[in-house]
């Protein structure tokens, strides 16, 4: 269910309302329509397209660029591409695409994260997900925390729609409240949860309009279906941590200000609360 953007801020809140925070705590995810305005969406989309153009003709994964694979074998680097240059994702998106970096380090996104995390805010990782028309692969049921078991499972994922994300082109599906289940065992090559392990009947689609913000706890069970429509579904994703863990992205030599010698990128130190 989508909530509108922030109105008059509740006392002690920088971006969200108390009702939005309560919804997030209840469901484990929250949708905010219109987080990016149309001009911002256009800038981000154009910069992604500029960077993605370097993948034209690619037949194998290269660096941060991963292709859609025959048989939807997304984790098989040796599987052939569905077609040359058909991108599945750009990893390290904040490092690769300047407009994505601007979006995920902006004051308004950090205000929103501070309301949710009530802690210092550290950068964790990011990506562009393409899910192209006519064959973008499905993503099985999973919890993001399963990929980062060396960390405490309290990261928050921010997912921003660049194109209209709806059931027809593979929007996210989630199980409300599933973040309260804890980490469920994941298996197989794609680190996924089997339907038999969960109550998938509780899942609901989470459509997001262009510029809309989907925020979810790293323990929320979610998935997406294959995109068999004729409409692309691009999204940009960033994960934020409340602990000073090294970033997962390749950052050395990128000239990114704020990353220390440990690889920790502190995006915001929370002001001390008066006692």
C-alpha positions, 0 to 999 in steps of 0.5 A: 500500500502506498503512502503519500509523501511527507506532509507536516513533519511530526515532532522529532521527525525529519522526513517521515510522518509518525503514521509512515514510521508506524506502517514501516514497523508494522509491515517491514516496508513502505511506499512513498509516491513522488519521492523524486520529481519527474525532472529528477527521474529524467536525469537519473534515467539519462545517466543510467542510459549513458553508462549502460551504452558501454555494454552494447554488444557485451556477451559476457559479464564484465566488471559491474555489468551483469547480463540477462542469461539464457535459462534465467541463470543470473548467478552463472557467469558462464551462461550465454546472454539472452542477447548481446548487451541485455543488461540485468544490473549494474553493481556498484551503481553509486560508483558507476552512475553519478546521478545515482550517487547524487540521489542516494546521498541527498539530504532528503534520502538521509533525512528519511533514513535517519527517521527510520534508523535512529542512528548514524548512517553508513553506505553499504551497497547499491545497484541498478536493476533493469528487468528488461521487457520481453525477458527480464528474469524473475527473482525468487523469494529471499531476504536481503540479509541472507546475502550479508550474514557477516553483518547484523540483519538491520540494514534498510534497502531503498528501491526507487522506480525509474519506470512504472513498476507494476504486476505486468512488468515484474514489480516487487511482491512482499509478505507484510510483517515477514521481517518479524520472522527472523532470517530464514535458511536460504539455499541453492545457487541464488540463495533463495527461500522455497515456497514450502518454507513460507506462507506465500499466500500472504504475498501482495504486489507492491506497485511503484510509480516512477520516482516512487520510493519503496523502503524495506527492512533487510529481513522482509521476504520479497520476490519479483516475477519475470518481465514478459511485457513490452515495458522495461522496469528499471529501478535503482537500489541502495542499502544503508547500514547503521553500523560502520562496516566496510562498503561492499562496492569496489571503491578504491581509485574512484575518488569518492569523498568520505570513504575512510581507509577502512572502507567505511563510508559515513553518510551522516552522523546523527546529532546527539539527543539532549538529556 
